[in-house]
Amino acid sequence: MQPFDRRDFIAALGGSAAVGLMSHEARADALENALLAQAVSPRPVRTEPVVANSSAPYPTVAELAAQVPDLARRRGTGAILFNAQAGGKLALLPKLPAKPTLGDYFNLRFDRTRNHCFQSAALALKNGVDEPVVLACLLHDTVQELMRSDHGYWGAQLYEQYVPERTAFAIKYHQALRFYPDEKAGYEYPDFYRRIFGVDYVPEPHVQADYAFARKHKWYDAPRAVTVNDLYAFDANATVSLDPFVDIIGRHFRQPKEGLGNDNSPSAHMWRTLANPDAPL
């Protein structure tokens, strides 16, 4: 990960006094956006403070909830549908081909998540993960362009018509497994989560239940591999692209001849929403 320049960063925010007025939630939320933005462009992004190693105390769940009225947007909403770009203006989206493929969505819609997912999949490939799970790493966070909350479930629904069952399983259950360390597998609970969820956060009952289910499942290694290869540092200078995964997509992704969104699948409406998020109804 290319480090942030702290001095430039503070200056961009208006100085140390302005930074001091920011809530912990605002800093944490800004950091995540900065990491995604940095992954989109190789240009240095100096819009958020570095808080992952801050000596500031972790917020509690109640403190985070109290800050909601002051936020600029809902924490769980996706990027394309709900977020303005820098300067408060929405970008005009390029039109997709008449029969869009997964590659078209990566190129024209997955702006904020694709570099992260490319890096995650590249790491999985390097680590010898089997192809259906490499595909899961490639796809696991792309649905956050549409919705961040419960994104494992949204992601599985988006892709399950088109990928192997093991791939969809990995996408769905990586969400629950993120909250539970597995020393043997090499996964630690991310320190970052103590800031964005709260130091006293307890996962929702459905997450607890799904962790217990996945932990005993024969495919436990699949979603666990997604968490292990899910990068928490986004490298804007990474040279990874979709190219190394084209053959894997060809072997394991069932591309509809009508194009994604036009095939009347149970998730076609999700693809159409990604294609045209400006439709008023």
N, C-alpha and C positions, 0 to 999 in steps of 0.2 A: 504493500500500500504506500502510495506517495503521501508523506506527511503534510498536514496542514501547516502553513506558516502562521503561527499564533498572532504575531504582531500585525501582519497584514489583515488577518481575519478580524481582529478586534477593531482595527481602523475601519474596515468595511462595514462593521455594525454600528459605527458611530462613536467608538471609543469605549474604554473600560467602564465608564459610568453607565452606558447603555446596556452593556453586557451584564452588569451587576443587577439591572432591573429585570432581566429575563428570568422567568420561572425555570425550574429544573425540567418540567415537561416541555416547555418551549425549546429549551436547548437540546433535549433528547430528540424531539420530533424534528428539529432543524438538522441535527446531525444525520439522521436517517435520510432525509431528503438530500443532504449534501453528498452523502456517499453514493446515492443513486445518480445524482447529477454528475458527480465526478466520473462515474462509470460510463455515462453517456458521452462525455467529451474529454479529450486528452488535455484540455486547457485546465489549469489549476482553478479550483472552485473555492472561493474564500467567502463563504456566506454563513458559516456556522462555527461555533466554538468547539474545541475538543473537550468532550466531557466524559469519555469512557474511563479515563484514569483520574478524573477529578477527585480532589479530597473532599468535595462537598458531600454532605450526607445523602443517602438514597432517600427519595420521597416515599411516602406511604401511599397505599391505595386511596385512602380518604383525601390526602393532599392532592393527588392527581385528579380525582373527581372534582374537587373544588375549583380547579383551574379551567374546567371545560368551558364555562361561559366566556372566557377571555381568548379562546383559541380562534384562529382564522378559519379552521375547517374541522370537520369531524375526523377523529384519529383513524377510523377504520375504513374510510372511503378510498376508492382507487384514484389513479392519476388522470387517466383520460377523461373520465366522466365528471369529476368533481373539482379538480384542481386547476387554478390559473397558473400560467407559467410566470417566469421572472417579469416583474413590472406589472403584474396583475392582469395580464392579457392572455386570453386563450389562443393557442396556435391553431392555424388552419391545418387540417389533416389532409395528407395526400389521398387521392382516391385509390381504392384497391382495384385490382383486375376483376373482370367479370366472374371468373372462377378462381377465387383466391386460394392459395396453398398455405401451409404452415409457414413456409419460408417468406411468403408475402406479409404475413402478420408479424413475423420477426422483424422484417425490414421496415415496415410502414406503421406498425402499431405498438410494438413492445419496446418503445424508446427507453423507458426508465429501468426496465428489468433485464433486457437482453444481455448486456455485458456481464452482469452478475451471474446470470444463468449460464452463459458461455463459459465463464471461469469455473463455475461449480461443476459443470459437465466435464470440462477439460481436466480438472483435478480428479474426478471420479475415474475418467479414462486412464489417467496416469497411475491411479491406485489399483487398477485391474478390476474394477467393478464390471459386472456383466452388463450387456448392452441394454436390456429393458430398464435397468436402474440408471444407467448413464442417461437414457432418454428421460427418465423421471427427473434427474438433476437438471437436465436442459429445460424442462417445462415447469418445474415445481413452483416458481414464483411469478410466472408470466401473468397469471390471473389477477395479480395485484394491480395490473393496469385497470382492471374493472372493479375489484373489491379486495380490500386488505383483511377485513375482519373474517375469521373462519376461512382463510384462503386455502387451506388444505382441502376442505370440503368443496368449496367453489371450484378449485383446480381439478379435483377428481371428476366432478360433474362435467366440467368443460371438456375433458379429454377422454373419459372412459369409453366413449363410443369409437375411439380411433386408435387406442393403444392396447398393448397386452394387459391382462388383468393384473399382473404383478406390477406393472408401471403405474397404473391407476391406484393400486394399493399403496405404493410408496409415496405418491403425491398426497393422498388423503391423510395418511397416518404420520407423515413427517411433522405435521402441525402439533400433534399431541406429544410426540417424542422429544420435541425441542425443549420441553419444560423438565425433562428428566435426564440427568447425567447417566452416562454409561462408561465407566472408567476403562473397562475391558475393550470397548469399541473405540475409545479415544475421544469421547465426547464429554465436554464439561458444560455446565450451565453457564450461558453467556452472561458476563457481568453487565452487559448492555441492558439485559432484560430487567435488572433490578432498578434501572432508571425509567424505562418506558412502561413497566407494569407495576412497579412499587416493590419495595424491599420485603413487604409482608404479603405479597400476592400469592394467592392459592388458585391453581387452575380450576376452571369451571367443571362441574360434575361430568359433563359429556367428555371433556378432555381427559379427566381421570379415568373414566370408564374405557375410553378408546385406547389410552396408554396400556391399561391392564390387559385389554384384548390383544393389542398388537404385540405386547411383550411375550405372550404365550403362543403367538401365531408362528407357523412354519416359515412365513415370509418376514419375520421381524427384521432380518438383516437388510431388507430393501429400504424401508423408510429410515432405518437407522443410518444407512449409508448416505441417504440424502442429507441428514443432519450433519454428519461428519464432513461431508464435502460442500456444505453450505457456507460460502465464504462470508466472514464478518468484516473483512477488509476488502474494499473494492479498489482494484488497481486500474486507474484510468489509462495507463500505458500498456495494458495487456494487449497482445496481438491476436488473441483468440477471436475467431469468427464462427459463423455457422458451418463453414466448409468442412471441418473435421467430422461433422455429425450428419452430413448429407446422406451418406450410405446407411447409417444407423436409422435415420428417419425413413429412408426408403424401405428398409427391411421390417420396421416395426410400427410405422405410423400409417394407418389406413386413410389415405387421402381420398375424399369423395370426388367423383368425377364432376359433380355439379359445382364444386367449390365449397369451402367451409362457410357455413351460414345459409347455403342454398339447398342443403340435402335433407331437410325436414327431420333431422335427428333430434333427440330430446334436448340437446344443448345448442341447436342451431340458432336460437334466439340470442344466446350469449355471444356467439360469433358475430351476429348481425349488429348487436349493440356495440361491440368493439369496432366493427367496420364503420358504423355511423352513429356515434354517440351524440351528435347534434340533433337527431330526430326529436321533435317536441313531444311525440306520443308513440 
